[in-house]
Amino acid sequence: MTVRKMHEIWVEQYEAAQGIKQRYGLKAAFDYLVAEKLLNFIEAAAEHREFARELPRFVSHVRLMFTPVEIRNHIARVERELHEKNIPMEDDDDLIQESPTTIAKRAGQFATIKELLTATELGTS
């Protein structure tokens, strides 16, 4: 895939999130753009240079869509939800649980998102 294609992917997702924000609200837009699309993009960037090159621009646009307070509040909420989801319940009938490796990988990716979205300045090196 070309860098241009990577650019088109995140731009389409960003534009879709703007519509989601207007129609369904801030939480839905954040969950779609950050907890789903940006998380997937970061995972792809770890293995594909084309995604890694586009990641700073994607992150900068996400930071434009949400205020710093909104970002902090929603990151805290998503972290709580992930933590609660990964606590085994005694009466949990769900036979399909994620492996500790998968949970740790997702936690690391979300920590990267948190760092990128809450950093005072974004570097380009």
C-alpha positions in Angstrom: 0.0 0.0 0.0 1.2 3.5 -0.7 1.6 6.4 1.7 -1.2 8.1 -0.2 -3.5 5.2 0.6 -2.6 5.3 4.3 -3.4 9.0 4.3 -6.8 8.4 2.7 -7.6 5.7 5.3 -7.1 7.9 8.3 -8.7 11.0 6.6 -11.8 8.9 5.9 -11.9 7.7 9.5 -11.4 11.2 10.8 -14.2 12.6 8.6 -16.5 9.8 9.7 -15.7 10.6 13.4 -16.7 14.2 12.8 -20.1 13.0 11.6 -20.4 10.5 14.5 -19.6 13.4 16.9 -22.4 15.6 15.5 -24.9 12.8 15.3 -24.1 10.6 18.4 -22.0 12.7 20.6 -18.5 13.0 21.9 -18.2 9.5 23.5 -19.2 7.7 20.4 -16.8 9.7 18.3 -13.9 9.1 20.7 -14.6 5.4 20.9 -14.7 5.1 17.1 -11.7 7.2 16.3 -9.4 6.6 19.2 -10.4 3.3 20.9 -10.9 1.6 17.5 -9.4 3.2 14.5 -6.3 4.8 16.1 -5.6 1.7 18.1 -5.8 -0.4 14.8 -3.5 2.2 13.1 -0.9 2.0 15.8 -0.9 -1.8 15.6 -0.4 -1.6 11.9 2.3 1.0 12.3 4.3 -1.4 14.4 4.7 -3.6 11.4 4.3 -1.4 8.4 6.4 1.7 7.6 3.6 3.2 5.5 1.3 3.4 8.5 4.2 4.6 10.8 4.8 7.5 8.5 1.2 8.6 8.6 0.8 8.1 12.4 1.9 11.6 13.4 -0.5 13.3 11.1 -3.4 11.1 12.2 -2.6 11.8 15.9 -2.4 15.5 15.3 -5.8 15.5 13.7 -7.3 13.5 16.6 -5.8 16.1 18.9 -7.6 18.8 16.9 -11.0 17.1 17.2 -11.0 16.8 21.0 -9.9 19.2 23.6 -7.1 18.2 26.0 -9.7 17.8 28.8 -11.9 15.7 26.6 -8.9 13.5 25.7 -7.9 13.0 29.3 -11.5 12.3 30.5 -12.2 9.8 27.7 -8.8 8.1 28.0 -9.4 7.6 31.7 -12.9 6.2 30.9 -11.6 3.8 28.3 -8.8 2.6 30.6 -11.4 1.9 33.3 -13.5 0.0 30.9 -10.6 -2.1 29.6 -9.6 -2.8 33.2 -13.1 -3.9 34.2 -13.4 -6.0 31.1 -10.3 -7.9 32.0 -11.2 -8.7 35.6 -12.6 -12.2 35.7 -16.0 -12.4 37.3 -16.9 -15.5 39.4 -20.3 -15.8 37.7 -18.9 -14.9 34.2 -20.4 -17.4 31.7 -18.3 -16.0 28.9 -16.2 -18.9 27.8 -14.1 -16.8 25.4 -11.7 -14.7 27.3 -8.7 -12.9 25.9 -5.3 -14.3 26.6 -3.0 -12.4 29.0 -0.7 -11.8 26.0 -3.5 -10.1 24.0 -4.5 -8.1 27.1 -0.9 -6.9 27.6 -0.5 -6.1 23.9 -3.7 -4.0 23.9 -2.7 -2.2 27.1 0.7 -1.3 25.6 -0.9 0.0 22.5 -3.4 2.1 24.5 -0.5 3.4 26.6 1.1 4.6 23.4 -2.1 6.3 22.4 -2.4 8.0 25.8 1.2 9.2 25.5 0.7 10.6 22.0 -2.6 12.3 22.8 -1.6 13.8 26.1 2.0 14.9 25.3 2.6 18.6 25.6 4.4 18.6 22.2 4.5 16.1 19.4 8.0 15.4 18.0 8.8 14.6 14.4 12.0 12.6 14.8 
